[in-house]
């Protein structure tokens, strides 16, 4: 899934939502896709690779939190973003 295919506004719970786990996971996914494209070009950029790993870890933790809170919302986010479990 490319960055252009993800509409993060679809993951907001309400209009003013900026902090829900659903929305944060969607934003992190966009940033992860951007960094992945960057690292395809700049293979030796170790600091960006470290940042990418931190973002992936944060997204994973948010996913675990969301799964504990609401299985339905978790499944919606996972399927909407095309992520693996």
PyMOL Python script that loads the backbone (N, CA, C, O; Angstrom):
from pymol import cmd

cmd.read_pdbstr("""\
ATOM      1  N   UNK A   1       0.848  -1.178   0.000  1.00  0.00           N
ATOM      2  CA  UNK A   1       0.000   0.000   0.000  1.00  0.00           C
ATOM      3  C   UNK A   1       0.891   1.237   0.000  1.00  0.00           C
ATOM      4  O   UNK A   1       1.849   1.323   0.767  1.00  0.00           O
ATOM      5  N   UNK A   2       0.572   2.175  -0.851  1.00  0.00           N
ATOM      6  CA  UNK A   2       1.389   3.380  -0.928  1.00  0.00           C
ATOM      7  C   UNK A   2       0.825   4.472  -0.035  1.00  0.00           C
ATOM      8  O   UNK A   2      -0.303   4.398   0.452  1.00  0.00           O
ATOM      9  N   UNK A   3       1.650   5.478   0.157  1.00  0.00           N
ATOM     10  CA  UNK A   3       1.263   6.600   1.013  1.00  0.00           C
ATOM     11  C   UNK A   3       0.027   7.308   0.476  1.00  0.00           C
ATOM     12  O   UNK A   3      -0.805   7.777   1.252  1.00  0.00           O
ATOM     13  N   UNK A   4      -0.096   7.389  -0.830  1.00  0.00           N
ATOM     14  CA  UNK A   4      -1.218   8.105  -1.437  1.00  0.00           C
ATOM     15  C   UNK A   4      -2.531   7.374  -1.234  1.00  0.00           C
ATOM     16  O   UNK A   4      -3.592   7.999  -1.268  1.00  0.00           O
ATOM     17  N   UNK A   5      -2.488   6.060  -1.025  1.00  0.00           N
ATOM     18  CA  UNK A   5      -3.698   5.277  -0.857  1.00  0.00           C
ATOM     19  C   UNK A   5      -4.258   5.371   0.558  1.00  0.00           C
ATOM     20  O   UNK A   5      -5.406   4.990   0.787  1.00  0.00           O
ATOM     21  N   UNK A   6      -3.470   5.873   1.513  1.00  0.00           N
ATOM     22  CA  UNK A   6      -3.909   5.951   2.902  1.00  0.00           C
ATOM     23  C   UNK A   6      -4.523   7.317   3.163  1.00  0.00           C
ATOM     24  O   UNK A   6      -3.874   8.347   2.982  1.00  0.00           O
ATOM     25  N   UNK A   7      -5.766   7.316   3.586  1.00  0.00           N
ATOM     26  CA  UNK A   7      -6.428   8.544   3.993  1.00  0.00           C
ATOM     27  C   UNK A   7      -6.561   8.495   5.511  1.00  0.00           C
ATOM     28  O   UNK A   7      -7.451   7.828   6.039  1.00  0.00           O
ATOM     29  N   UNK A   8      -5.671   9.208   6.214  1.00  0.00           N
ATOM     30  CA  UNK A   8      -5.644   9.125   7.667  1.00  0.00           C
ATOM     31  C   UNK A   8      -6.908   9.683   8.303  1.00  0.00           C
ATOM     32  O   UNK A   8      -7.231   9.328   9.437  1.00  0.00           O
ATOM     33  N   UNK A   9      -7.624  10.541   7.603  1.00  0.00           N
ATOM     34  CA  UNK A   9      -8.860  11.098   8.145  1.00  0.00           C
ATOM     35  C   UNK A   9      -9.916  10.014   8.355  1.00  0.00           C
ATOM     36  O   UNK A   9     -10.823  10.189   9.168  1.00  0.00           O
ATOM     37  N   UNK A  10      -9.809   8.898   7.633  1.00  0.00           N
ATOM     38  CA  UNK A  10     -10.758   7.799   7.810  1.00  0.00           C
ATOM     39  C   UNK A  10     -10.632   7.147   9.179  1.00  0.00           C
ATOM     40  O   UNK A  10     -11.561   6.478   9.629  1.00  0.00           O
ATOM     41  N   UNK A  11      -9.508   7.330   9.841  1.00  0.00           N
ATOM     42  CA  UNK A  11      -9.260   6.666  11.114  1.00  0.00           C
ATOM     43  C   UNK A  11      -9.559   7.555  12.321  1.00  0.00           C
ATOM     44  O   UNK A  11      -9.372   7.129  13.461  1.00  0.00           O
ATOM     45  N   UNK A  12     -10.014   8.771  12.087  1.00  0.00           N
ATOM     46  CA  UNK A  12     -10.404   9.640  13.190  1.00  0.00           C
ATOM     47  C   UNK A  12     -11.722   9.165  13.785  1.00  0.00           C
ATOM     48  O   UNK A  12     -12.623   8.739  13.062  1.00  0.00           O
ATOM     49  N   UNK A  13     -11.827   9.239  15.091  1.00  0.00           N
ATOM     50  CA  UNK A  13     -13.068   8.846  15.759  1.00  0.00           C
ATOM     51  C   UNK A  13     -14.099   9.958  15.635  1.00  0.00           C
ATOM     52  O   UNK A  13     -15.281   9.693  15.418  1.00  0.00           O
ATOM     53  N   UNK A  14     -13.652  11.204  15.774  1.00  0.00           N
ATOM     54  CA  UNK A  14     -14.521  12.353  15.535  1.00  0.00           C
ATOM     55  C   UNK A  14     -13.714  13.421  14.805  1.00  0.00           C
ATOM     56  O   UNK A  14     -12.532  13.228  14.519  1.00  0.00           O
ATOM     57  N   UNK A  15     -14.343  14.520  14.512  1.00  0.00           N
ATOM     58  CA  UNK A  15     -13.712  15.558  13.678  1.00  0.00           C
ATOM     59  C   UNK A  15     -12.458  16.162  14.304  1.00  0.00           C
ATOM     60  O   UNK A  15     -11.510  16.490  13.591  1.00  0.00           O
ATOM     61  N   UNK A  16     -12.441  16.313  15.630  1.00  0.00           N
ATOM     62  CA  UNK A  16     -11.311  16.951  16.305  1.00  0.00           C
ATOM     63  C   UNK A  16     -10.295  15.952  16.846  1.00  0.00           C
ATOM     64  O   UNK A  16      -9.409  16.328  17.613  1.00  0.00           O
ATOM     65  N   UNK A  17     -10.411  14.700  16.463  1.00  0.00           N
ATOM     66  CA  UNK A  17      -9.550  13.639  16.989  1.00  0.00           C
ATOM     67  C   UNK A  17      -8.122  13.803  16.481  1.00  0.00           C
ATOM     68  O   UNK A  17      -7.883  13.873  15.275  1.00  0.00           O
ATOM     69  N   UNK A  18      -7.179  13.861  17.417  1.00  0.00           N
ATOM     70  CA  UNK A  18      -5.770  13.884  17.050  1.00  0.00           C
ATOM     71  C   UNK A  18      -4.963  12.878  17.848  1.00  0.00           C
ATOM     72  O   UNK A  18      -3.794  12.649  17.538  1.00  0.00           O
ATOM     73  N   UNK A  19      -5.551  12.275  18.859  1.00  0.00           N
ATOM     74  CA  UNK A  19      -4.758  11.448  19.752  1.00  0.00           C
ATOM     75  C   UNK A  19      -5.205  10.023  19.908  1.00  0.00           C
ATOM     76  O   UNK A  19      -4.582   9.282  20.668  1.00  0.00           O
ATOM     77  N   UNK A  20      -6.254   9.593  19.231  1.00  0.00           N
ATOM     78  CA  UNK A  20      -6.691   8.206  19.403  1.00  0.00           C
ATOM     79  C   UNK A  20      -5.654   7.261  18.819  1.00  0.00           C
ATOM     80  O   UNK A  20      -4.909   7.626  17.909  1.00  0.00           O
ATOM     81  N   UNK A  21      -5.614   6.057  19.343  1.00  0.00           N
ATOM     82  CA  UNK A  21      -4.638   5.069  18.873  1.00  0.00           C
ATOM     83  C   UNK A  21      -4.845   4.768  17.394  1.00  0.00           C
ATOM     84  O   UNK A  21      -3.873   4.568  16.666  1.00  0.00           O
ATOM     85  N   UNK A  22      -6.096   4.731  16.938  1.00  0.00           N
ATOM     86  CA  UNK A  22      -6.388   4.464  15.530  1.00  0.00           C
ATOM     87  C   UNK A  22      -5.694   5.489  14.636  1.00  0.00           C
ATOM     88  O   UNK A  22      -5.006   5.137  13.678  1.00  0.00           O
ATOM     89  N   UNK A  23      -5.889   6.752  14.968  1.00  0.00           N
ATOM     90  CA  UNK A  23      -5.336   7.849  14.174  1.00  0.00           C
ATOM     91  C   UNK A  23      -3.804   7.853  14.242  1.00  0.00           C
ATOM     92  O   UNK A  23      -3.134   8.061  13.230  1.00  0.00           O
ATOM     93  N   UNK A  24      -3.255   7.623  15.444  1.00  0.00           N
ATOM     94  CA  UNK A  24      -1.804   7.607  15.591  1.00  0.00           C
ATOM     95  C   UNK A  24      -1.172   6.483  14.783  1.00  0.00           C
ATOM     96  O   UNK A  24      -0.112   6.674  14.187  1.00  0.00           O
ATOM     97  N   UNK A  25      -1.806   5.315  14.754  1.00  0.00           N
ATOM     98  CA  UNK A  25      -1.285   4.197  13.972  1.00  0.00           C
ATOM     99  C   UNK A  25      -1.282   4.551  12.488  1.00  0.00           C
ATOM    100  O   UNK A  25      -0.335   4.228  11.773  1.00  0.00           O
ATOM    101  N   UNK A  26      -2.340   5.215  12.026  1.00  0.00           N
ATOM    102  CA  UNK A  26      -2.405   5.618  10.618  1.00  0.00           C
ATOM    103  C   UNK A  26      -1.300   6.632  10.289  1.00  0.00           C
ATOM    104  O   UNK A  26      -0.652   6.522   9.249  1.00  0.00           O
ATOM    105  N   UNK A  27      -1.085   7.607  11.163  1.00  0.00           N
ATOM    106  CA  UNK A  27      -0.028   8.597  10.928  1.00  0.00           C
ATOM    107  C   UNK A  27       1.352   7.944  10.931  1.00  0.00           C
ATOM    108  O   UNK A  27       2.194   8.257  10.090  1.00  0.00           O
ATOM    109  N   UNK A  28       1.580   7.038  11.877  1.00  0.00           N
ATOM    110  CA  UNK A  28       2.869   6.352  11.928  1.00  0.00           C
ATOM    111  C   UNK A  28       3.090   5.518  10.674  1.00  0.00           C
ATOM    112  O   UNK A  28       4.213   5.428  10.179  1.00  0.00           O
ATOM    113  N   UNK A  29       2.032   4.912  10.159  1.00  0.00           N
ATOM    114  CA  UNK A  29       2.163   4.106   8.945  1.00  0.00           C
ATOM    115  C   UNK A  29       2.599   4.961   7.770  1.00  0.00           C
ATOM    116  O   UNK A  29       3.433   4.535   6.970  1.00  0.00           O
ATOM    117  N   UNK A  30       2.049   6.158   7.655  1.00  0.00           N
ATOM    118  CA  UNK A  30       2.454   7.064   6.572  1.00  0.00           C
ATOM    119  C   UNK A  30       3.927   7.432   6.713  1.00  0.00           C
ATOM    120  O   UNK A  30       4.667   7.427   5.729  1.00  0.00           O
ATOM    121  N   UNK A  31       4.357   7.752   7.939  1.00  0.00           N
ATOM    122  CA  UNK A  31       5.760   8.113   8.165  1.00  0.00           C
ATOM    123  C   UNK A  31       6.683   6.930   7.886  1.00  0.00           C
ATOM    124  O   UNK A  31       7.771   7.104   7.338  1.00  0.00           O
ATOM    125  N   UNK A  32       6.249   5.725   8.264  1.00  0.00           N
ATOM    126  CA  UNK A  32       7.048   4.529   8.019  1.00  0.00           C
ATOM    127  C   UNK A  32       7.210   4.296   6.523  1.00  0.00           C
ATOM    128  O   UNK A  32       8.299   3.949   6.067  1.00  0.00           O
ATOM    129  N   UNK A  33       6.150   4.483   5.761  1.00  0.00           N
ATOM    130  CA  UNK A  33       6.241   4.310   4.305  1.00  0.00           C
ATOM    131  C   UNK A  33       7.184   5.341   3.686  1.00  0.00           C
ATOM    132  O   UNK A  33       7.937   5.019   2.767  1.00  0.00           O
ATOM    133  N   UNK A  34       7.145   6.582   4.187  1.00  0.00           N
ATOM    134  CA  UNK A  34       8.059   7.614   3.683  1.00  0.00           C
ATOM    135  C   UNK A  34       9.510   7.240   3.963  1.00  0.00           C
ATOM    136  O   UNK A  34      10.367   7.345   3.085  1.00  0.00           O
ATOM    137  N   UNK A  35       9.782   6.804   5.193  1.00  0.00           N
ATOM    138  CA  UNK A  35      11.158   6.438   5.548  1.00  0.00           C
ATOM    139  C   UNK A  35      11.627   5.205   4.789  1.00  0.00           C
ATOM    140  O   UNK A  35      12.802   5.096   4.439  1.00  0.00           O
ATOM    141  N   UNK A  36      10.719   4.285   4.538  1.00  0.00           N
ATOM    142  CA  UNK A  36      11.084   3.093   3.774  1.00  0.00           C
ATOM    143  C   UNK A  36      11.524   3.476   2.369  1.00  0.00           C
ATOM    144  O   UNK A  36      12.510   2.947   1.858  1.00  0.00           O
ATOM    145  N   UNK A  37      10.793   4.393   1.745  1.00  0.00           N
ATOM    146  CA  UNK A  37      11.181   4.864   0.402  1.00  0.00           C
ATOM    147  C   UNK A  37      12.532   5.573   0.452  1.00  0.00           C
ATOM    148  O   UNK A  37      13.364   5.393  -0.437  1.00  0.00           O
ATOM    149  N   UNK A  38      12.748   6.379   1.494  1.00  0.00           N
ATOM    150  CA  UNK A  38      14.017   7.085   1.652  1.00  0.00           C
ATOM    151  C   UNK A  38      15.169   6.085   1.769  1.00  0.00           C
ATOM    152  O   UNK A  38      16.224   6.272   1.163  1.00  0.00           O
ATOM    153  N   UNK A  39      14.961   5.029   2.545  1.00  0.00           N
ATOM    154  CA  UNK A  39      16.036   4.068   2.776  1.00  0.00           C
ATOM    155  C   UNK A  39      16.308   3.179   1.565  1.00  0.00           C
ATOM    156  O   UNK A  39      17.381   2.583   1.469  1.00  0.00           O
ATOM    157  N   UNK A  40      15.363   3.082   0.649  1.00  0.00           N
ATOM    158  CA  UNK A  40      15.620   2.344  -0.587  1.00  0.00           C
ATOM    159  C   UNK A  40      16.666   3.073  -1.424  1.00  0.00           C
ATOM    160  O   UNK A  40      17.455   2.449  -2.134  1.00  0.00           O
ATOM    161  N   UNK A  41      16.661   4.392  -1.331  1.00  0.00           N
ATOM    162  CA  UNK A  41      17.622   5.202  -2.084  1.00  0.00           C
ATOM    163  C   UNK A  41      18.927   5.350  -1.313  1.00  0.00           C
ATOM    164  O   UNK A  41      20.010   5.196  -1.879  1.00  0.00           O
ATOM    165  N   UNK A  42      18.824   5.650  -0.013  1.00  0.00           N
ATOM    166  CA  UNK A  42      19.992   5.918   0.834  1.00  0.00           C
ATOM    167  C   UNK A  42      20.213   4.723   1.763  1.00  0.00           C
ATOM    168  O   UNK A  42      19.837   4.759   2.935  1.00  0.00           O
ATOM    169  N   UNK A  43      20.817   3.684   1.235  1.00  0.00           N
ATOM    170  CA  UNK A  43      20.939   2.425   1.961  1.00  0.00           C
ATOM    171  C   UNK A  43      21.828   2.510   3.210  1.00  0.00           C
ATOM    172  O   UNK A  43      21.658   1.722   4.140  1.00  0.00           O
ATOM    173  N   UNK A  44      22.759   3.444   3.238  1.00  0.00           N
ATOM    174  CA  UNK A  44      23.698   3.518   4.363  1.00  0.00           C
ATOM    175  C   UNK A  44      23.308   4.560   5.410  1.00  0.00           C
ATOM    176  O   UNK A  44      24.119   4.893   6.273  1.00  0.00           O
ATOM    177  N   UNK A  45      22.115   5.065   5.352  1.00  0.00           N
ATOM    178  CA  UNK A  45      21.648   6.083   6.296  1.00  0.00           C
ATOM    179  C   UNK A  45      21.214   5.403   7.594  1.00  0.00           C
ATOM    180  O   UNK A  45      20.042   5.074   7.777  1.00  0.00           O
ATOM    181  N   UNK A  46      22.171   5.200   8.483  1.00  0.00           N
ATOM    182  CA  UNK A  46      21.921   4.436   9.709  1.00  0.00           C
ATOM    183  C   UNK A  46      20.988   5.164  10.666  1.00  0.00           C
ATOM    184  O   UNK A  46      20.178   4.523  11.335  1.00  0.00           O
ATOM    185  N   UNK A  47      21.084   6.480  10.747  1.00  0.00           N
ATOM    186  CA  UNK A  47      20.233   7.209  11.688  1.00  0.00           C
ATOM    187  C   UNK A  47      18.769   7.160  11.271  1.00  0.00           C
ATOM    188  O   UNK A  47      17.884   7.063  12.121  1.00  0.00           O
ATOM    189  N   UNK A  48      18.514   7.225   9.988  1.00  0.00           N
ATOM    190  CA  UNK A  48      17.133   7.098   9.523  1.00  0.00           C
ATOM    191  C   UNK A  48      16.617   5.680   9.732  1.00  0.00           C
ATOM    192  O   UNK A  48      15.439   5.491  10.034  1.00  0.00           O
ATOM    193  N   UNK A  49      17.475   4.690   9.578  1.00  0.00           N
ATOM    194  CA  UNK A  49      17.085   3.305   9.817  1.00  0.00           C
ATOM    195  C   UNK A  49      16.703   3.102  11.281  1.00  0.00           C
ATOM    196  O   UNK A  49      15.741   2.399  11.590  1.00  0.00           O
ATOM    197  N   UNK A  50      17.467   3.726  12.180  1.00  0.00           N
ATOM    198  CA  UNK A  50      17.165   3.631  13.607  1.00  0.00           C
ATOM    199  C   UNK A  50      15.826   4.299  13.895  1.00  0.00           C
ATOM    200  O   UNK A  50      15.018   3.774  14.661  1.00  0.00           O
ATOM    201  N   UNK A  51      15.592   5.454  13.284  1.00  0.00           N
ATOM    202  CA  UNK A  51      14.313   6.131  13.457  1.00  0.00           C
ATOM    203  C   UNK A  51      13.154   5.302  12.946  1.00  0.00           C
ATOM    204  O   UNK A  51      12.083   5.275  13.554  1.00  0.00           O
ATOM    205  N   UNK A  52      13.368   4.623  11.826  1.00  0.00           N
ATOM    206  CA  UNK A  52      12.337   3.750  11.274  1.00  0.00           C
ATOM    207  C   UNK A  52      12.005   2.621  12.247  1.00  0.00           C
ATOM    208  O   UNK A  52      10.835   2.300  12.457  1.00  0.00           O
ATOM    209  N   UNK A  53      13.029   2.027  12.834  1.00  0.00           N
ATOM    210  CA  UNK A  53      12.798   0.944  13.789  1.00  0.00           C
ATOM    211  C   UNK A  53      12.032   1.440  15.018  1.00  0.00           C
ATOM    212  O   UNK A  53      11.188   0.723  15.556  1.00  0.00           O
ATOM    213  N   UNK A  54      12.322   2.650  15.455  1.00  0.00           N
ATOM    214  CA  UNK A  54      11.587   3.224  16.594  1.00  0.00           C
ATOM    215  C   UNK A  54      10.121   3.452  16.243  1.00  0.00           C
ATOM    216  O   UNK A  54       9.239   3.196  17.062  1.00  0.00           O
ATOM    217  N   UNK A  55       9.857   3.932  15.026  1.00  0.00           N
ATOM    218  CA  UNK A  55       8.478   4.150  14.603  1.00  0.00           C
ATOM    219  C   UNK A  55       7.709   2.835  14.511  1.00  0.00           C
ATOM    220  O   UNK A  55       6.548   2.757  14.912  1.00  0.00           O
ATOM    221  N   UNK A  56       8.361   1.810  13.984  1.00  0.00           N
ATOM    222  CA  UNK A  56       7.711   0.501  13.868  1.00  0.00           C
ATOM    223  C   UNK A  56       7.390  -0.051  15.257  1.00  0.00           C
ATOM    224  O   UNK A  56       6.317  -0.614  15.473  1.00  0.00           O
ATOM    225  N   UNK A  57       8.319   0.111  16.189  1.00  0.00           N
ATOM    226  CA  UNK A  57       8.088  -0.373  17.555  1.00  0.00           C
ATOM    227  C   UNK A  57       6.937   0.384  18.210  1.00  0.00           C
ATOM    228  O   UNK A  57       6.112  -0.216  18.899  1.00  0.00           O
ATOM    229  N   UNK A  58       6.878   1.698  17.998  1.00  0.00           N
ATOM    230  CA  UNK A  58       5.798   2.491  18.586  1.00  0.00           C
ATOM    231  C   UNK A  58       4.448   2.095  17.990  1.00  0.00           C
ATOM    232  O   UNK A  58       3.450   2.011  18.707  1.00  0.00           O
ATOM    233  N   UNK A  59       4.417   1.854  16.677  1.00  0.00           N
ATOM    234  CA  UNK A  59       3.176   1.435  16.024  1.00  0.00           C
ATOM    235  C   UNK A  59       2.722   0.078  16.553  1.00  0.00           C
ATOM    236  O   UNK A  59       1.531  -0.140  16.773  1.00  0.00           O
ATOM    237  N   UNK A  60       3.673  -0.831  16.757  1.00  0.00           N
ATOM    238  CA  UNK A  60       3.349  -2.155  17.276  1.00  0.00           C
ATOM    239  C   UNK A  60       2.755  -2.050  18.688  1.00  0.00           C
ATOM    240  O   UNK A  60       1.769  -2.717  19.001  1.00  0.00           O
ATOM    241  N   UNK A  61       3.363  -1.209  19.536  1.00  0.00           N
ATOM    242  CA  UNK A  61       2.852  -1.034  20.899  1.00  0.00           C
ATOM    243  C   UNK A  61       1.465  -0.416  20.893  1.00  0.00           C
ATOM    244  O   UNK A  61       0.601  -0.830  21.665  1.00  0.00           O
ATOM    245  N   UNK A  62       1.242   0.564  20.037  1.00  0.00           N
ATOM    246  CA  UNK A  62      -0.090   1.156  19.940  1.00  0.00           C
ATOM    247  C   UNK A  62      -1.114   0.134  19.455  1.00  0.00           C
ATOM    248  O   UNK A  62      -2.263   0.135  19.897  1.00  0.00           O
ATOM    249  N   UNK A  63      -0.688  -0.733  18.547  1.00  0.00           N
ATOM    250  CA  UNK A  63      -1.570  -1.790  18.062  1.00  0.00           C
ATOM    251  C   UNK A  63      -1.957  -2.757  19.169  1.00  0.00           C
ATOM    252  O   UNK A  63      -3.114  -3.166  19.269  1.00  0.00           O
ATOM    253  N   UNK A  64      -0.989  -3.120  19.996  1.00  0.00           N
ATOM    254  CA  UNK A  64      -1.282  -4.007  21.123  1.00  0.00           C
ATOM    255  C   UNK A  64      -2.238  -3.337  22.104  1.00  0.00           C
ATOM    256  O   UNK A  64      -3.152  -3.978  22.623  1.00  0.00           O
ATOM    257  N   UNK A  65      -2.028  -2.057  22.356  1.00  0.00           N
ATOM    258  CA  UNK A  65      -2.920  -1.311  23.244  1.00  0.00           C
ATOM    259  C   UNK A  65      -4.337  -1.281  22.683  1.00  0.00           C
ATOM    260  O   UNK A  65      -5.305  -1.541  23.398  1.00  0.00           O
ATOM    261  N   UNK A  66      -4.448  -0.963  21.402  1.00  0.00           N
ATOM    262  CA  UNK A  66      -5.764  -0.877  20.772  1.00  0.00           C
ATOM    263  C   UNK A  66      -6.463  -2.234  20.766  1.00  0.00           C
ATOM    264  O   UNK A  66      -7.676  -2.313  20.959  1.00  0.00           O
ATOM    265  N   UNK A  67      -5.706  -3.281  20.548  1.00  0.00           N
ATOM    266  CA  UNK A  67      -6.291  -4.631  20.553  1.00  0.00           C
ATOM    267  C   UNK A  67      -6.876  -4.958  21.926  1.00  0.00           C
ATOM    268  O   UNK A  67      -7.922  -5.600  22.019  1.00  0.00           O
ATOM    269  N   UNK A  68      -6.214  -4.524  22.976  1.00  0.00           N
ATOM    270  CA  UNK A  68      -6.720  -4.735  24.331  1.00  0.00           C
ATOM    271  C   UNK A  68      -7.951  -3.904  24.640  1.00  0.00           C
ATOM    272  O   UNK A  68      -8.812  -4.326  25.412  1.00  0.00           O
ATOM    273  N   UNK A  69      -8.041  -2.723  24.041  1.00  0.00           N
ATOM    274  CA  UNK A  69      -9.174  -1.836  24.281  1.00  0.00           C
ATOM    275  C   UNK A  69     -10.406  -2.251  23.482  1.00  0.00           C
ATOM    276  O   UNK A  69     -11.504  -2.356  24.030  1.00  0.00           O
ATOM    277  N   UNK A  70     -10.220  -2.484  22.191  1.00  0.00           N
ATOM    278  CA  UNK A  70     -11.348  -2.791  21.318  1.00  0.00           C
ATOM    279  C   UNK A  70     -10.865  -3.621  20.131  1.00  0.00           C
ATOM    280  O   UNK A  70     -10.171  -3.117  19.247  1.00  0.00           O
ATOM    281  N   UNK A  71     -11.237  -4.883  20.124  1.00  0.00           N
ATOM    282  CA  UNK A  71     -10.841  -5.791  19.049  1.00  0.00           C
ATOM    283  C   UNK A  71     -11.403  -5.332  17.705  1.00  0.00           C
ATOM    284  O   UNK A  71     -10.741  -5.476  16.678  1.00  0.00           O
ATOM    285  N   UNK A  72     -12.631  -4.776  17.704  1.00  0.00           N
ATOM    286  CA  UNK A  72     -13.261  -4.327  16.457  1.00  0.00           C
ATOM    287  C   UNK A  72     -12.479  -3.178  15.819  1.00  0.00           C
ATOM    288  O   UNK A  72     -12.202  -3.200  14.620  1.00  0.00           O
ATOM    289  N   UNK A  73     -12.126  -2.177  16.626  1.00  0.00           N
ATOM    290  CA  UNK A  73     -11.361  -1.045  16.105  1.00  0.00           C
ATOM    291  C   UNK A  73      -9.989  -1.504  15.611  1.00  0.00           C
ATOM    292  O   UNK A  73      -9.500  -1.024  14.589  1.00  0.00           O
ATOM    293  N   UNK A  74      -9.373  -2.438  16.343  1.00  0.00           N
ATOM    294  CA  UNK A  74      -8.063  -2.975  15.943  1.00  0.00           C
ATOM    295  C   UNK A  74      -8.156  -3.634  14.573  1.00  0.00           C
ATOM    296  O   UNK A  74      -7.322  -3.382  13.704  1.00  0.00           O
ATOM    297  N   UNK A  75      -9.163  -4.476  14.378  1.00  0.00           N
ATOM    298  CA  UNK A  75      -9.331  -5.163  13.101  1.00  0.00           C
ATOM    299  C   UNK A  75      -9.590  -4.172  11.971  1.00  0.00           C
ATOM    300  O   UNK A  75      -9.109  -4.361  10.853  1.00  0.00           O
ATOM    301  N   UNK A  76     -10.346  -3.121  12.260  1.00  0.00           N
ATOM    302  CA  UNK A  76     -10.631  -2.096  11.253  1.00  0.00           C
ATOM    303  C   UNK A  76      -9.339  -1.393  10.822  1.00  0.00           C
ATOM    304  O   UNK A  76      -9.114  -1.171   9.632  1.00  0.00           O
ATOM    305  N   UNK A  77      -8.500  -1.048  11.791  1.00  0.00           N
ATOM    306  CA  UNK A  77      -7.244  -0.359  11.488  1.00  0.00           C
ATOM    307  C   UNK A  77      -6.308  -1.276  10.712  1.00  0.00           C
ATOM    308  O   UNK A  77      -5.723  -0.860   9.713  1.00  0.00           O
ATOM    309  N   UNK A  78      -6.162  -2.513  11.157  1.00  0.00           N
ATOM    310  CA  UNK A  78      -5.262  -3.462  10.508  1.00  0.00           C
ATOM    311  C   UNK A  78      -5.677  -3.701   9.055  1.00  0.00           C
ATOM    312  O   UNK A  78      -4.841  -3.677   8.152  1.00  0.00           O
ATOM    313  N   UNK A  79      -6.975  -3.931   8.839  1.00  0.00           N
ATOM    314  CA  UNK A  79      -7.430  -4.194   7.477  1.00  0.00           C
ATOM    315  C   UNK A  79      -7.408  -2.919   6.626  1.00  0.00           C
ATOM    316  O   UNK A  79      -7.116  -2.981   5.432  1.00  0.00           O
ATOM    317  N   UNK A  80      -7.713  -1.770   7.227  1.00  0.00           N
ATOM    318  CA  UNK A  80      -7.726  -0.515   6.484  1.00  0.00           C
ATOM    319  C   UNK A  80      -6.345  -0.072   6.020  1.00  0.00           C
ATOM    320  O   UNK A  80      -6.205   0.564   4.975  1.00  0.00           O
ATOM    321  N   UNK A  81      -5.327  -0.412   6.803  1.00  0.00           N
ATOM    322  CA  UNK A  81      -3.962  -0.020   6.450  1.00  0.00           C
ATOM    323  C   UNK A  81      -3.211  -1.144   5.740  1.00  0.00           C
ATOM    324  O   UNK A  81      -2.112  -0.929   5.228  1.00  0.00           O
ATOM    325  N   UNK A  82      -3.788  -2.321   5.706  1.00  0.00           N
ATOM    326  CA  UNK A  82      -3.124  -3.443   5.053  1.00  0.00           C
ATOM    327  C   UNK A  82      -1.919  -3.945   5.825  1.00  0.00           C
ATOM    328  O   UNK A  82      -0.917  -4.338   5.226  1.00  0.00           O
ATOM    329  N   UNK A  83      -2.003  -3.938   7.149  1.00  0.00           N
ATOM    330  CA  UNK A  83      -0.893  -4.380   7.983  1.00  0.00           C
ATOM    331  C   UNK A  83      -1.043  -5.849   8.336  1.00  0.00           C
ATOM    332  O   UNK A  83      -2.145  -6.398   8.312  1.00  0.00           O
ATOM    333  N   UNK A  84       0.078  -6.477   8.663  1.00  0.00           N
ATOM    334  CA  UNK A  84       0.037  -7.850   9.173  1.00  0.00           C
ATOM    335  C   UNK A  84      -0.170  -7.780  10.664  1.00  0.00           C
ATOM    336  O   UNK A  84       0.035  -6.733  11.278  1.00  0.00           O
ATOM    337  N   UNK A  85      -0.574  -8.884  11.248  1.00  0.00           N
ATOM    338  CA  UNK A  85      -0.744  -8.927  12.709  1.00  0.00           C
ATOM    339  C   UNK A  85       0.577  -8.923  13.392  1.00  0.00           C
ATOM    340  O   UNK A  85       0.636  -8.956  14.621  1.00  0.00           O
TER     341      UNK A  85
END
""", "prot")
cmd.dss("prot")
cmd.show_as("cartoon", "prot")
cmd.util.cbc("prot")
cmd.orient("prot")
